[in-house]
């Protein structure tokens, strides 16, 4: 669901927060950073892998362009934890795509943590296995083990 009117019409806070996060992720994967920005607070606090601080989805897109020709998420599930004045949404799954050298990859684990307050994403933390895979590739080791 990416229609903002539909999303904001959802009565249940937890379900609405999950829909907001999913719409943000869909826009981010296009990539449409300005479309994704519709779902974030003006003072959003974003930290990508390596604790890299960012302030706008445009920075997320630029960061990914420095690592991948393209990358998408296979969202396996979202865990939603309603709290006092905020809802925490974890998006869990794997990344797939193409490294800058043209090699394809899949099964790259990720966890994204979102804090939603007043129907806006106010905090995003991103973790994934890309750095570990890049280190292994540089050392001539297999990226994953069975």
LUMSEPA-740124 format. One record per residue: residue in one letter; x, y, z negated of N, C-alpha, C in turn. Coordinates in nm, 4 decimals. Atoms other than C-alpha are relative to their C-alpha. Example, Ala and Ser with C-alpha at 12.3 -4.5 7.8 and 13.67 -1.06 7.14 Angstrom:
BEGIN
+-----+----------+----------+----------+----------+----------+----------+----------+----------+----------+
| res |     n.xx |     n.yy |     n.zz |    ca.xx |    ca.yy |    ca.zz |     c.xx |     c.yy |     c.zz |
+-----+----------+----------+----------+----------+----------+----------+----------+----------+----------+
|   A |   0.0890 |  -0.1190 |   0.0000 |   1.2300 |  -0.4500 |  -0.7800 |   0.0900 |   0.1200 |   0.0000 |
|   S |  -0.0820 |  -0.1190 |   0.0060 |   1.3670 |  -0.1060 |  -0.7140 |  -0.0770 |   0.1090 |  -0.0730 |
+-----+----------+----------+----------+----------+----------+----------+----------+----------+----------+
This chain:
BEGIN
+-----+----------+----------+----------+----------+----------+----------+----------+----------+----------+
| res |     n.xx |     n.yy |     n.zz |    ca.xx |    ca.yy |    ca.zz |     c.xx |     c.yy |     c.zz |
+-----+----------+----------+----------+----------+----------+----------+----------+----------+----------+
|   X |   0.0850 |  -0.1179 |   0.0000 |   0.0000 |   0.0000 |   0.0000 |   0.0897 |   0.1244 |   0.0000 |
|   X |  -0.0814 |  -0.1204 |  -0.0075 |   0.1570 |   0.3273 |   0.1097 |  -0.0832 |   0.1272 |   0.0100 |
|   X |   0.0867 |  -0.1181 |  -0.0044 |  -0.1446 |   0.5600 |   0.1331 |  -0.0049 |   0.0608 |  -0.1400 |
|   X |  -0.0103 |  -0.0608 |   0.1331 |  -0.0875 |   0.8040 |  -0.1521 |  -0.1360 |   0.0174 |  -0.0666 |
|   X |   0.1330 |  -0.0159 |   0.0596 |  -0.4603 |   0.8682 |  -0.2019 |  -0.0461 |  -0.1322 |  -0.0614 |
|   X |   0.0358 |   0.1323 |   0.0538 |  -0.5182 |   0.4937 |  -0.2471 |   0.0792 |  -0.0301 |  -0.1265 |
|   X |  -0.0865 |   0.0288 |   0.1153 |  -0.2244 |   0.4663 |  -0.4841 |  -0.0471 |   0.0774 |  -0.1224 |
|   X |   0.0362 |  -0.0821 |   0.1151 |  -0.3290 |   0.7553 |  -0.7062 |  -0.1433 |  -0.0224 |  -0.0460 |
|   X |   0.1368 |   0.0354 |   0.0405 |  -0.6878 |   0.6261 |  -0.7133 |  -0.0036 |  -0.1243 |  -0.0887 |
|   X |  -0.0045 |   0.1199 |   0.0845 |  -0.5765 |   0.3103 |  -0.8966 |  -0.0180 |   0.0426 |  -0.1449 |
|   X |   0.0346 |  -0.0399 |   0.1370 |  -0.7263 |   0.3342 |  -1.2461 |   0.1005 |  -0.0486 |  -0.1039 |
|   X |  -0.0907 |   0.0583 |   0.0983 |  -0.4871 |   0.1047 |  -1.4334 |   0.1399 |   0.0617 |   0.0143 |
|   X |  -0.1299 |  -0.0683 |  -0.0031 |  -0.1640 |   0.2914 |  -1.5256 |   0.1131 |  -0.0910 |   0.0476 |
|   X |  -0.1077 |   0.0927 |  -0.0362 |   0.0602 |  -0.0153 |  -1.4924 |  -0.0076 |  -0.0374 |   0.1478 |
|   X |   0.0160 |   0.0347 |  -0.1422 |  -0.0830 |  -0.1160 |  -1.1541 |   0.0339 |   0.1194 |   0.0893 |
|   X |  -0.0310 |  -0.1198 |  -0.0776 |  -0.0565 |   0.2434 |  -1.0303 |   0.1516 |   0.0243 |   0.0031 |
|   X |  -0.1455 |  -0.0171 |   0.0045 |   0.3078 |   0.2674 |  -1.1450 |   0.0691 |  -0.0994 |   0.0931 |
|   X |  -0.0579 |   0.1004 |  -0.0900 |   0.3892 |  -0.0565 |  -0.9622 |  -0.0230 |   0.0381 |   0.1461 |
|   X |   0.0301 |  -0.0421 |  -0.1374 |   0.2173 |   0.0731 |  -0.6462 |   0.0867 |   0.1193 |   0.0412 |
|   X |  -0.0865 |  -0.1151 |  -0.0273 |   0.4143 |   0.4003 |  -0.6699 |   0.1414 |  -0.0480 |   0.0317 |
|   X |  -0.1347 |   0.0532 |  -0.0225 |   0.7428 |   0.2088 |  -0.6969 |   0.0069 |  -0.0742 |   0.1329 |
|   X |  -0.0023 |   0.0755 |  -0.1261 |   0.6534 |  -0.0239 |  -0.4097 |  -0.0071 |   0.0930 |   0.1206 |
|   X |   0.0079 |  -0.0966 |  -0.1097 |   0.5586 |   0.2712 |  -0.1873 |   0.1339 |   0.0724 |   0.0171 |
|   X |  -0.1327 |  -0.0607 |  -0.0038 |   0.8890 |   0.4378 |  -0.2777 |   0.0987 |  -0.0935 |   0.0694 |
|   X |  -0.0932 |   0.0961 |  -0.0587 |   1.0786 |   0.1199 |  -0.1862 |  -0.0252 |  -0.0193 |   0.1492 |
|   X |   0.0326 |   0.0138 |  -0.1430 |   0.8947 |   0.0804 |   0.1458 |   0.0562 |   0.1184 |   0.0778 |
|   X |  -0.0515 |  -0.1196 |  -0.0677 |   0.9793 |   0.4389 |   0.2426 |   0.1532 |  -0.0003 |   0.0016 |
|   X |  -0.1464 |   0.0025 |   0.0086 |   1.3393 |   0.3930 |   0.1257 |   0.0607 |  -0.0972 |   0.0999 |
|   X |  -0.0546 |   0.1013 |  -0.0896 |   1.3865 |   0.0840 |   0.3419 |  -0.0163 |   0.0356 |   0.1476 |
|   X |   0.0216 |  -0.0335 |  -0.1423 |   1.2648 |   0.2499 |   0.6646 |   0.1309 |   0.0427 |   0.0674 |
|   X |   0.0072 |  -0.0885 |   0.1160 |   1.4753 |   0.4645 |   0.5723 |  -0.0692 |   0.1329 |   0.0319 |
|   X |   0.0699 |  -0.1288 |  -0.0067 |   1.2524 |   0.7676 |   0.5170 |   0.0184 |   0.0684 |  -0.1357 |
|   X |  -0.0258 |  -0.0571 |   0.1324 |   1.4143 |   0.9530 |   0.2262 |  -0.0970 |   0.1105 |  -0.0387 |
|   X |   0.0948 |  -0.1059 |   0.0354 |   1.1749 |   1.2470 |   0.2496 |  -0.1361 |  -0.0588 |  -0.0359 |
|   X |   0.1228 |   0.0699 |   0.0379 |   0.8774 |   1.0100 |   0.2425 |   0.0120 |  -0.0615 |  -0.1387 |
|   X |  -0.0242 |   0.0577 |   0.1326 |   1.0297 |   0.8342 |  -0.0586 |  -0.0048 |   0.1081 |  -0.1072 |
|   X |  -0.0056 |  -0.1099 |   0.0973 |   1.0766 |   1.1717 |  -0.2274 |  -0.1380 |   0.0415 |  -0.0493 |
|   X |   0.1364 |  -0.0324 |   0.0452 |   0.6969 |   1.2126 |  -0.2491 |  -0.0329 |  -0.0670 |  -0.1325 |
|   X |   0.0332 |   0.0791 |   0.1182 |   0.7043 |   0.9606 |  -0.5334 |   0.0922 |   0.0268 |  -0.1183 |
|   X |  -0.0943 |  -0.0262 |   0.1085 |   0.9844 |   1.1084 |  -0.7464 |  -0.0248 |   0.1376 |  -0.0612 |
|   X |   0.0054 |  -0.1300 |   0.0685 |   0.9953 |   1.3891 |  -1.0002 |   0.1104 |   0.0896 |   0.0549 |
|   X |  -0.1005 |  -0.0952 |  -0.0481 |   1.1861 |   1.7044 |  -0.9066 |   0.1348 |  -0.0186 |  -0.0689 |
|   X |  -0.1240 |   0.0168 |   0.0763 |   1.4425 |   1.6288 |  -1.1783 |   0.0353 |  -0.1477 |  -0.0207 |
|   X |  -0.0254 |   0.1441 |   0.0094 |   1.4718 |   1.2549 |  -1.1091 |   0.1470 |  -0.0269 |  -0.0317 |
|   X |  -0.1340 |   0.0434 |   0.0391 |   1.7762 |   1.0809 |  -1.2582 |   0.0245 |  -0.1350 |   0.0681 |
|   X |  -0.0267 |   0.1213 |  -0.0772 |   1.9151 |   0.8227 |  -1.0123 |   0.1438 |  -0.0433 |  -0.0253 |
|   X |  -0.1343 |   0.0579 |   0.0109 |   2.2113 |   0.5923 |  -1.0763 |   0.0051 |  -0.1274 |   0.0825 |
|   X |  -0.0203 |   0.1160 |  -0.0863 |   2.3196 |   0.3515 |  -0.8039 |   0.1092 |  -0.0874 |  -0.0595 |
|   X |  -0.1033 |   0.0914 |   0.0457 |   2.5619 |   0.0633 |  -0.8416 |   0.1278 |   0.0777 |  -0.0301 |
|   X |  -0.1204 |  -0.0705 |   0.0424 |   2.8840 |   0.1635 |  -1.0131 |  -0.0311 |   0.1259 |  -0.0778 |
|   X |   0.0457 |  -0.1163 |   0.0767 |   2.6835 |   0.4185 |  -1.2130 |   0.0162 |   0.1301 |   0.0793 |
|   X |  -0.0134 |  -0.1153 |  -0.0894 |   2.6911 |   0.6545 |  -0.9126 |  -0.1233 |   0.0891 |  -0.0119 |
|   X |   0.1165 |  -0.0872 |   0.0196 |   2.4669 |   0.9553 |  -0.9931 |  -0.0481 |   0.0612 |   0.1316 |
|   X |   0.0633 |  -0.0608 |  -0.1170 |   2.2245 |   1.0909 |  -0.7344 |  -0.1216 |   0.0795 |  -0.0460 |
|   X |   0.1151 |  -0.0824 |   0.0348 |   1.9392 |   1.3409 |  -0.7254 |  -0.1122 |  -0.0057 |   0.1028 |
|   X |   0.1019 |   0.0047 |  -0.1049 |   1.7472 |   1.2621 |  -0.4050 |   0.0175 |  -0.1274 |   0.0825 |
|   X |  -0.0112 |   0.1187 |  -0.0856 |   1.6667 |   0.9618 |  -0.1852 |   0.0919 |   0.0193 |   0.1215 |
|   X |  -0.0951 |  -0.0229 |  -0.1108 |   1.8754 |   1.1278 |   0.0931 |   0.1393 |  -0.0488 |  -0.0392 |
|   X |  -0.1302 |   0.0463 |   0.0472 |   2.1823 |   1.0518 |  -0.1197 |   0.0057 |  -0.1526 |  -0.0025 |
|   X |   0.0071 |   0.1459 |  -0.0015 |   2.0689 |   0.6899 |  -0.1534 |   0.0212 |  -0.0515 |   0.1424 |
|   X |  -0.0139 |   0.0394 |  -0.1406 |   2.0397 |   0.6631 |   0.2261 |   0.1445 |   0.0174 |   0.0464 |
|   X |  -0.1391 |  -0.0251 |  -0.0385 |   2.3854 |   0.8163 |   0.2764 |   0.0939 |  -0.1028 |  -0.0644 |
|   X |  -0.0817 |   0.0993 |   0.0707 |   2.5363 |   0.5813 |   0.0160 |  -0.0082 |  -0.1340 |   0.0718 |
|   X |   0.0176 |   0.1277 |  -0.0691 |   2.3880 |   0.2797 |   0.1942 |   0.0665 |   0.0016 |   0.1371 |
|   X |  -0.0633 |  -0.0085 |  -0.1327 |   2.5124 |   0.4015 |   0.5346 |   0.1509 |  -0.0187 |  -0.0081 |
|   X |  -0.1437 |   0.0190 |   0.0177 |   2.8664 |   0.3950 |   0.3958 |   0.0350 |  -0.1456 |  -0.0294 |
|   X |  -0.0221 |   0.1417 |   0.0324 |   2.8234 |   0.0246 |   0.3044 |  -0.0533 |  -0.0953 |   0.1056 |
|   X |   0.0708 |   0.0930 |  -0.0885 |   2.5872 |  -0.1254 |   0.5598 |  -0.0384 |   0.0687 |   0.1314 |
|   X |   0.0651 |  -0.0497 |  -0.1217 |   2.4750 |  -0.0878 |   0.9202 |  -0.1494 |   0.0147 |  -0.0264 |
|   X |   0.1379 |  -0.0079 |   0.0476 |   2.1347 |  -0.1611 |   0.7726 |  -0.0153 |  -0.0975 |  -0.1164 |
|   X |   0.0270 |   0.0856 |   0.1157 |   1.9946 |  -0.3146 |   0.4550 |  -0.1483 |   0.0092 |  -0.0347 |
|   X |   0.1402 |   0.0083 |   0.0419 |   1.6481 |  -0.4273 |   0.3407 |  -0.0082 |  -0.0826 |  -0.1276 |
|   X |   0.0238 |   0.0763 |   0.1220 |   1.5029 |  -0.5753 |   0.0248 |  -0.1057 |  -0.1065 |   0.0248 |
|   X |   0.1012 |   0.1047 |   0.0085 |   1.3230 |  -0.9057 |  -0.0077 |  -0.0452 |   0.0031 |  -0.1458 |
|   X |   0.0497 |  -0.0180 |   0.1365 |   1.1174 |  -0.8157 |  -0.3131 |  -0.0673 |  -0.1289 |  -0.0448 |
|   X |   0.0548 |   0.1255 |   0.0505 |   1.0550 |  -1.1354 |  -0.5075 |  -0.1102 |   0.0245 |  -0.1012 |
|   X |   0.1030 |  -0.0309 |   0.0989 |   0.8600 |  -0.9763 |  -0.7904 |   0.0267 |   0.1366 |  -0.0616 |
|   X |  -0.0114 |  -0.1202 |   0.0824 |   0.7952 |  -0.6666 |  -0.9972 |  -0.0480 |  -0.0352 |  -0.1394 |
|   X |   0.0396 |   0.0155 |   0.1394 |   0.7855 |  -0.6813 |  -1.3750 |  -0.0339 |   0.1390 |  -0.0516 |
|   X |   0.0497 |  -0.1301 |   0.0441 |   0.5851 |  -0.3986 |  -1.5299 |  -0.0166 |  -0.0014 |  -0.1518 |
|   X |   0.0073 |  -0.0114 |   0.1455 |   0.6181 |  -0.2868 |  -1.8917 |  -0.0564 |   0.1370 |  -0.0368 |
|   X |   0.0583 |  -0.1278 |   0.0429 |   0.3724 |  -0.0174 |  -2.0016 |   0.0563 |   0.0409 |  -0.1357 |
|   X |  -0.0530 |  -0.0509 |   0.1262 |   0.5040 |   0.2040 |  -2.2802 |  -0.0779 |   0.1216 |  -0.0445 |
|   X |   0.0629 |  -0.1188 |   0.0546 |   0.4164 |   0.5136 |  -2.4763 |   0.0351 |   0.1198 |   0.0886 |
|   X |  -0.0219 |  -0.1138 |  -0.0880 |   0.3845 |   0.7832 |  -2.2090 |   0.0835 |  -0.0300 |   0.1230 |
|   X |  -0.0777 |   0.0384 |  -0.1176 |   0.5868 |   0.5912 |  -1.9507 |  -0.0270 |  -0.1462 |   0.0323 |
|   X |   0.0092 |   0.1391 |  -0.0424 |   0.5799 |   0.2701 |  -1.7523 |   0.1321 |  -0.0356 |   0.0657 |
|   X |  -0.1248 |   0.0494 |  -0.0585 |   0.8937 |   0.0723 |  -1.6709 |  -0.0372 |  -0.1063 |   0.1027 |
|   X |   0.0229 |   0.0975 |  -0.1063 |   0.8903 |  -0.1179 |  -1.3419 |   0.1355 |  -0.0529 |   0.0455 |
|   X |  -0.1200 |   0.0655 |  -0.0522 |   1.1614 |  -0.3685 |  -1.2520 |  -0.0359 |  -0.0639 |   0.1332 |
|   X |   0.0129 |   0.0660 |  -0.1289 |   1.1874 |  -0.4662 |  -0.8860 |   0.1180 |  -0.0961 |   0.0112 |
|   X |  -0.1021 |   0.1048 |   0.0023 |   1.3772 |  -0.7942 |  -0.8537 |  -0.0075 |  -0.0787 |   0.1299 |
|   X |  -0.0010 |   0.0785 |  -0.1230 |   1.4863 |  -0.9782 |  -0.5422 |   0.1393 |  -0.0101 |   0.0572 |
|   X |  -0.1276 |   0.0095 |  -0.0688 |   1.7594 |  -1.0020 |  -0.2828 |   0.0055 |   0.0999 |   0.1147 |
|   X |  -0.0251 |  -0.0865 |  -0.1147 |   1.9117 |  -0.7764 |  -0.0208 |   0.0412 |  -0.0867 |   0.1184 |
|   X |  -0.0512 |   0.0614 |  -0.1223 |   1.9696 |  -0.8782 |   0.3390 |   0.0282 |   0.1126 |   0.0979 |
|   X |  -0.0328 |  -0.1048 |  -0.0947 |   2.1191 |  -0.6868 |   0.6247 |   0.1242 |  -0.0300 |   0.0780 |
|   X |  -0.1200 |   0.0117 |  -0.0818 |   2.4381 |  -0.6210 |   0.8154 |   0.1091 |   0.0902 |  -0.0568 |
|   X |  -0.1150 |  -0.0770 |   0.0449 |   2.7791 |  -0.5132 |   0.6881 |   0.0467 |   0.0916 |   0.1129 |
|   X |  -0.0498 |  -0.0951 |  -0.0993 |   2.9595 |  -0.2331 |   0.8688 |   0.0753 |  -0.0670 |   0.1150 |
|   X |  -0.0738 |   0.0699 |  -0.1060 |   3.1672 |  -0.4874 |   1.0654 |  -0.0914 |  -0.0845 |   0.0898 |
|   X |   0.0954 |   0.0745 |  -0.0815 |   2.8486 |  -0.6437 |   1.2098 |  -0.0394 |  -0.1352 |  -0.0563 |
|   X |   0.0365 |   0.1281 |   0.0618 |   2.8412 |  -0.9556 |   0.9879 |  -0.1328 |   0.0141 |  -0.0734 |
|   X |   0.1287 |   0.0038 |   0.0696 |   2.4928 |  -1.0432 |   0.8633 |   0.0206 |  -0.0559 |  -0.1415 |
|   X |  -0.0018 |   0.0574 |   0.1342 |   2.4266 |  -1.1189 |   0.4962 |  -0.1429 |  -0.0141 |  -0.0490 |
|   X |   0.1300 |   0.0183 |   0.0667 |   2.1379 |  -1.2355 |   0.2814 |   0.0260 |  -0.0558 |  -0.1391 |
|   X |  -0.0124 |   0.0581 |   0.1334 |   2.0730 |  -1.3523 |  -0.0729 |   0.0803 |   0.0831 |  -0.0983 |
|   X |  -0.0759 |  -0.0904 |   0.0861 |   2.2476 |  -1.0500 |  -0.2304 |  -0.0948 |   0.0486 |  -0.1107 |
|   X |   0.0937 |  -0.0285 |   0.1091 |   2.0778 |  -1.0242 |  -0.5704 |  -0.0039 |   0.1483 |  -0.0353 |
|   X |   0.0127 |  -0.1381 |   0.0483 |   1.9422 |  -0.6902 |  -0.6919 |  -0.1044 |   0.0064 |  -0.1110 |
|   X |   0.1008 |  -0.0402 |   0.0975 |   1.7513 |  -0.5440 |  -0.9859 |  -0.0040 |   0.1523 |   0.0024 |
|   X |   0.0207 |  -0.1446 |   0.0079 |   1.6092 |  -0.1924 |  -0.9700 |  -0.0936 |   0.0273 |  -0.1170 |
|   X |   0.0833 |  -0.0388 |   0.1148 |   1.4669 |  -0.0291 |  -1.2831 |  -0.0509 |   0.1417 |   0.0233 |
|   X |   0.0647 |  -0.1289 |  -0.0198 |   1.2200 |   0.2568 |  -1.2464 |  -0.0754 |   0.0393 |  -0.1259 |
|   X |   0.0821 |  -0.0546 |   0.1070 |   1.0696 |   0.4780 |  -1.5160 |  -0.0998 |   0.0948 |   0.0668 |
|   X |   0.1070 |  -0.0803 |  -0.0592 |   0.7346 |   0.6271 |  -1.4136 |  -0.0718 |   0.0748 |  -0.1122 |
|   X |   0.0690 |  -0.0867 |   0.0958 |   0.5863 |   0.9221 |  -1.6062 |  -0.0898 |   0.0938 |   0.0795 |
|   X |   0.0955 |  -0.0891 |  -0.0671 |   0.2751 |   1.1142 |  -1.5011 |  -0.0013 |  -0.0216 |   0.1511 |
|   X |   0.0099 |   0.0411 |  -0.1409 |   0.2634 |   0.9251 |  -1.1680 |   0.1189 |   0.0415 |   0.0859 |
|   X |  -0.1230 |  -0.0301 |  -0.0735 |   0.6198 |   1.0230 |  -1.0700 |   0.1139 |  -0.0860 |  -0.0547 |
|   X |  -0.1199 |   0.0716 |   0.0420 |   0.9421 |   0.8230 |  -1.0778 |   0.0976 |   0.1034 |  -0.0556 |
|   X |  -0.0896 |  -0.0962 |   0.0645 |   1.1673 |   1.0061 |  -1.3255 |   0.1419 |  -0.0548 |  -0.0159 |
|   X |  -0.1318 |   0.0611 |   0.0158 |   1.4562 |   0.7569 |  -1.3465 |   0.0063 |  -0.1268 |   0.0846 |
|   X |  -0.0250 |   0.1196 |  -0.0809 |   1.6022 |   0.4936 |  -1.1138 |   0.1403 |  -0.0500 |  -0.0324 |
|   X |  -0.1293 |   0.0662 |   0.0169 |   1.8825 |   0.2498 |  -1.1968 |   0.0045 |  -0.1178 |   0.0963 |
|   X |  -0.0140 |   0.1018 |  -0.1043 |   2.0107 |   0.0178 |  -0.9226 |   0.1224 |  -0.0857 |  -0.0283 |
|   X |  -0.1102 |   0.0949 |   0.0129 |   2.2223 |  -0.2955 |  -0.9644 |  -0.0127 |  -0.1034 |   0.1112 |
|   X |   0.0006 |   0.1100 |  -0.0967 |   2.3227 |  -0.5485 |  -0.6968 |   0.1398 |  -0.0596 |   0.0099 |
|   X |  -0.1252 |   0.0731 |  -0.0132 |   2.5985 |  -0.7902 |  -0.5973 |   0.0875 |   0.0494 |   0.1154 |
|   X |  -0.0753 |  -0.0427 |  -0.1183 |   2.7269 |  -0.5872 |  -0.2982 |   0.1482 |   0.0217 |  -0.0282 |
|   X |  -0.1413 |  -0.0274 |   0.0289 |   3.0491 |  -0.4700 |  -0.4632 |   0.0772 |  -0.1300 |  -0.0191 |
|   X |  -0.0661 |   0.1289 |   0.0214 |   3.1364 |  -0.8224 |  -0.5777 |   0.0192 |  -0.0734 |   0.1329 |
|   X |  -0.0124 |   0.0645 |  -0.1314 |   3.0666 |  -0.9556 |  -0.2290 |   0.1064 |   0.0684 |   0.0852 |
|   X |  -0.1004 |  -0.0729 |  -0.0775 |   3.2811 |  -0.6818 |  -0.0731 |   0.1413 |  -0.0337 |  -0.0484 |
|   X |  -0.1300 |   0.0371 |   0.0562 |   3.5712 |  -0.7668 |  -0.3074 |   0.0395 |  -0.1392 |   0.0491 |
|   X |  -0.0290 |   0.1367 |  -0.0458 |   3.5445 |  -1.1356 |  -0.2185 |   0.0329 |  -0.0025 |   0.1487 |
|   X |  -0.0276 |  -0.0053 |  -0.1442 |   3.5312 |  -1.0564 |   0.1548 |   0.1415 |   0.0522 |   0.0241 |
|   X |  -0.1318 |  -0.0608 |  -0.0181 |   3.8440 |  -0.8397 |   0.1264 |   0.1107 |  -0.0981 |  -0.0402 |
|   X |  -0.0974 |   0.0979 |   0.0454 |   4.0235 |  -1.1247 |  -0.0530 |  -0.0036 |  -0.1286 |   0.0827 |
|   X |   0.0107 |   0.1205 |  -0.0836 |   3.9206 |  -1.3773 |   0.2131 |  -0.0732 |  -0.1148 |  -0.0659 |
|   X |   0.0782 |   0.1026 |   0.0715 |   3.6946 |  -1.5644 |  -0.0270 |  -0.1432 |  -0.0004 |   0.0505 |
|   X |   0.1419 |   0.0021 |  -0.0374 |   3.3402 |  -1.6797 |   0.0462 |  -0.0795 |   0.0959 |  -0.0892 |
|   X |   0.0801 |  -0.0969 |   0.0768 |   3.0828 |  -1.4187 |  -0.0617 |  -0.0840 |  -0.0661 |  -0.1071 |
|   X |   0.0864 |   0.0695 |   0.0962 |   2.8640 |  -1.6724 |  -0.2377 |   0.0536 |  -0.1400 |  -0.0189 |
|   X |  -0.0339 |   0.1399 |   0.0240 |   2.9162 |  -2.0107 |  -0.3926 |  -0.1292 |  -0.0755 |  -0.0195 |
|   X |   0.1199 |   0.0835 |   0.0081 |   2.6697 |  -2.2967 |  -0.3861 |  -0.0066 |  -0.0700 |  -0.1317 |
+-----+----------+----------+----------+----------+----------+----------+----------+----------+----------+
